[in-house]
């Protein structure tokens, strides 16, 4: 079975690609830039015992995304993408009073438009085949809101709502839709944060590792999670429950 991971070239996306590869998925690694990093992810996927391919496109660009997915489907007429992990996202943190319109729009476009652009064209095959797994990467910020992240919180909160709605539309066809909400995880997204101070707020007294999040995603993408849908699963060391 094929799994498409958006933003799969590094960080959490890379860890998810490797975890799904260990579970037997053939991995489609999406990236917007950074081909060298994506190729390294592909190497790790193969090292994990599976195979994969690169599929570059910008999830926020509807035409580009449609062309890439339709091109893949044309090249694989007997296959379908059974799992999609909507992982692509960016942060453009600032207090709302100082936030530029572009920083608001770019964060929402990648997270929310990206979710629609990628997921909508893949749904039909999942419904016809009566098996599919959709996992959306959200955030602690989308659950409780964080100051300085009004745009990011809005995008992730919207994706949480979309997860719950879509889950109800497709559950009868054995397609599950869930969200994973990480807290502070070691990644490119958190490398500029003050870890020493922030971990004092975390009951586990540490940041999480990408592999810990990836293991949760892999579980939700498996048959073992067939009766779990419409859920938001937090993974944050007890920071917010």
N, C-alpha and C positions, 0 to 999 in steps of 0.2 A: 504494500500500500504506500501511497505517496503522501507526504506531509509538506506543506508550504509554510515556511517560517519567515515572516517579514522582519526586516532588520536583523537578519541572521548572521551577519559577518563578524560580530564581536560581542563581548559582554554577555548579557543574559541571553540574547538571541543565539549566540554560538553555543552556550551551555545547553540550551533547549535542543538545538540541532543534534548535538552529540547524544543527549539522553534519549531522544526519539530514535536515533539510529541504533542504539543499543537494544531498543525494543522492536527492531525489525522494520521500521519505516525507511523508505527511500526518501531522501531529503532534498527538497527544492529550496535553495538558499537565496532569499531575496536580499538585495542591497541597492542603495542609491549611488553610493560612491565607495571607494575603497575596495577595488577588485582584489588587491593583494591579500587583504584581511579575509575576504570571502573565500579565496582559494585556500587559505590556511584552515578555515572552518571545514571546507570540503575534505582536506587532508585528514582532519581529525575524525570526520564522519566515516571515512574509509578505514581509518585506524580502528574505529569502533566496530567494524565488521559489516557495515552496510555500504551504500553508494549514494550518490546524489548528483546534483547539477546546479549551476548558477543561473539565476534569473533576475537580471538587473532591471529595476524600474522604480519610479517614484510613486509611492502609494497615494500621495496627495493629488497626483495627476490622473484624472479619470481615463483619458484617452490612452495614455501610456500604459496604464495598468491593464485596461481591457485588451490592448494589442498584445501585451506580453502573455496574458493568460490564454487568450484565444490562440496565439502562436504555439504555446505549450500543448494545448488540447489538440490542435491539428497534427502535431508531431507525435502524439500519444493517443491515437484514436480508440485503443482498446482499454485505456486506463482512465482513472479519475483521481482527483486530489481528495482523499478521504479525511484529511485533517488539515486545518489551517490554524496557525498560531499568530494572532495579530499582535505583534511585539513592537513594531516600528513606532517610535515616538521621540519627541525632543522636549527639552526644558528651555524656557526663556523667562527666567524668574525676575520679578520686579514687583514693587508695590503698585497696586492698581492706579494710584494717582499719577505715577510716572510711566506707566506702561504704554508703549507705542502700539498703534493699531496693528502693525505688521507682526509684532510679537504675540498679540492676541490671536490673530488669524492663522499664523503658521502653525501654532501648537494645536489648535482645533482642527485644522485641515488635515494634518498628518494623522491625528488620532481618530477623529470621527469620520471625516471623508474617507480616510484610508481604510477604516473598518468597512464602510459601505462598498468602496471601490473594489476591494479584494474579495469580500465575502459574498456579495450578491451574485456574481457570475459563477460561483462555485456551488451554490446551494442546490440548483436543479439536479445535478448529478448525484449529490448526496441523498436527496429525497428519492430519486429514481432507484438508486442502489439500496436504499433503506439502511444506510449506515454512514455516520459522519461524526466528526468531533471538531468543534470550534472552541478555541480557548483564547480569551482576550486578556492581554496583560494590562491591568489597571494599576492602582496604587493606593497606599495609605492616604495619600493626598486627596483621592477621589472619594474616600469614605468619610473623613473627618474635616477635610479642608486644611490647608496650611497657609499661613500668611506669606505673602510674597509669591504665591503660586495660584492666584485666582484663575489664570488661564489654564494652567495644568490641572488644577482641581476641577474646573468646569469640563475639561475634555475627558478626564477619567470618570467623573461622575456621570457624564452623558453616556459613556461607554458601558458603565455599570447598568444604567437603565435600559440601554439597547440590548444588553446581554439577557436581562430578565424577560424582555418582551419577545425577542426572537426565540428564546428557549420554548416559550409556550406555543409558538407557531409551528415548530418542527418536531416536537417531542414524539408524536405518534409515528413518525418515520424513523425512529431510532437514531435521530441526530441530536446530540447534546450540545448545549451552549453554556459555557461557564467562564468565570473570570478569576484571575489570580491577582491578589493585591499585595505586592511586596511592601515591606517597610524599607529600612535602610539596608541596602545590599551593596557589597563591593562591586562597582562597575564604573564605566565611563560617566554614567549619569550622576554618580555621587563622589567622584574623585576630588571635586572642589569643595566638599563640605568638611566641617571641622569634626572629624570622627571622634577625637578624644572627648570633646564636650557632649556630642550627641549620644554617644553610647551610655552616658550616665543616665539618660532617660529611658533606656531599654532594659527591662527586667533581665534579659539574658546577658546583658552587659557586653554586647558585641554586635557588629554588623553581620548580616547573613552573607553566605557565599552564593554565587550564581548557580552552582550545582544543586544547592538545596531547593531553589526555586524551580529549576529544570526538572528535578525528580517529581515535584508536585504536578507540573504540567504534563509530564509523561504519564502519570497515573490517570489524570483526567482525560488523556487521549487514548486510554486503553479500554479494553472490554471490562476491566475491573470496576470502572466508574460508570457503567451503563445506566444506573438508576439515579445518577446525580446530574441534575441540569437546572439552569437558572440560578446557580449559586455563585457567591463571591467568597473565595477562600483566602483568608488573610495569612500571610507568612511574614511575621514581623518581630519575633522574639518576645512577644507579650506586650509590645509597646501600646497597642490599641486593639481592644477586643469588643 
